[in-house]
Amino acid sequence: MSIGHTLLALLESGPRHGYDLKRTFDEHFGHDRPLHYGQVYATMSRLLKNGLVEVDGIEHGGGPDRKRYAITDAGITDVAQWLAQPEKPEPYLQSTLYTKVVLALLTGRDAGDLLDAQRSEHLRLMRDLTQRKRDGDLADQLICDHALFHLEADLRWLELTAARLDQLAKAVRA
């Protein structure tokens, strides 16, 4: 996820302070990984330097000055281009899991045990996500569905690999 583009898009509804941007980000996207204030202000500083936001006002008070940021026309254009650009699908052509299976075979370890342990871990996470989905709002449900679909694909691969383990062992040792 591009933090800069996300914060820029949040500014399209109107000027905001950094703490408000953090709160809104966390509410919509930060369920598992909330932003740190330092990350917000460092990002805003970079966006300001690049002309994508401007300072809309400064409030003086008992603490540090509070800047209110507004998106510029260049920022709006940048967000529009980012949103229109499809994300590159990740093919996972050389996964760590595949590497572990091959290394287990090369070193005489039981790759079947490795696959069983991985299957158990995937199923545990799927149970956790399914519970979170039941208890969550629509955003949580959609995020969990995305993760569950990926885990289901991984499980299919684990089953296929387990079924072909003898063939893979012969190929690896050849």
N, C-alpha and C positions, 0 to 999 in steps of 0.2 A: 504494500500500500504506500502511496506517495503521501507523506504527511503534509508536505508543502501544498500540493494540489487540494488535499482535503480541507486544509485550513482556508485556502483561497476560496474554495466553493462555499464554505460556511460564511464567509464574508459577503457573499453576493446578496444575502438577505438584509445586509446593513452593517454599519461599523460596529466593532466590538473590541472589548479589552482582551488582553491575553488570557486572563483567568476565565473569562466567559467562553472563549474559544476552546480552552482545555476542557471545561465542564461539558460543553456541547459535544465535543469530540468523544469524550469518555462515555457520555450517555448513549451515543449512537454506534460507536466503533470500538470503544476501549474496554469492553466487558472482560476480556482476558488479558489485555495489555494496556492499561491506562497510560496516557502521556505524562511525562514529567514536565513540570513548569519550565525547567531549563531548556527542554527540547522545544517547547512552544516558542519561547522568547528567542532562542537561537534561530529557529526557522523563520520567525517574523523578521528578524534582523536581516537574514539573507534575502527574503522576499522584498524587503524595503530597499536593500542595496540594488536588487535587480529591477526595481521599478514596477513590481507587480502589486505592491500595496503602498499606501502612504499613511502618514500619521494624520488622523482626522481631528485630534484634539489631545491635550495633555491636562490631566487633573492633578493639582498639587494638593498634598495633604500631609498627614503626620508621618507617613512612610515615604517610600520611593514614589517618584512621579508615575502616574498611571497613564500609559499611552492608549489611545483608542485608534485602532487600525481600520482602514477602508480599502477595498479593492480598487485598483485602477482599471482603465479600459484595457491596458495590456494584460493585466491579471485575468480579466474576464475572457479575453481571447485565449490566453494560455489554458485556462480551465476548460473552455469549449473544445480546444484541440485535444487535450488530455482525455476528456470524456468520450470523444469520438474515436479515439485510437483503440482498437481491440487489444486486449491483453494477449501476450504470446503464450499459447498453451505450453505447458511443461511436459515433455514426453517421458521424463524419468528413464532415459535410455541406459544409464549406468548408475543404478541405485546402490547405496551402501549395503542394502540387504542382499542383493545379487552377489556383490563382492564377498560378503561373509559366507554365503552358501558355497561359492567356488573355493574360497580359502579353507573352509571346513573340509571339503572334499580333498583338496591338495595336501592337507596336513593330517589326513587320516581321522579326523573327528567325525562325529555323527551329524550330518547336515539335517537329517530328519528331526533330531532333537532341537536344533536351531529353529527350524520351520515351525515345530510345535510350540516352542516358547514364544515365537513371534506371533503366531495365530492367537495364543492365549492373551497376549498383550493387546492385540488389535480388538479382540472381543471384549476385554475389560474396558477399553476406551469407548467402544461402541455402546456398551451399557451405560457408562457415565454420560455420554452425549445424548443418548435416548432419554435419560432421566432429566437432563438439563432442558431438552427440547419440550418435554411434558410440562415442566414448571415455568418455562420461559415465555417471553412475549414473542411477537411475530419475528422481530429481528433475530432473537436467539434461535427460533425454530429454523429460519432460513440459513443461518450460519452453521447450525448443527447439521442440517440436511446436507449442506455442501461437504462438510467434513465426513459425514457418514457415507456419502456416495464414494468418496475417495478411499475410505477404509474398506468398503465393499469390493472395490476394484483390487485393492491390495490383497484381500482375502482370496479372491479368485486366482490371483497370481500365485499366492502361497499354495493353494490346492493344486494348480497346474504344475508347479515346480515339484511338489511332493510326488505327484504322479509320474513325473519324468526324471526323478532323482537318479535312478539307475543309468538311464541314457546319459544324463549330464556327467555322472561320475566317469563313465567310459570315455566320453568326449574330453573331459578335463585331463584324464590320465594318459590319453593317446598322444 
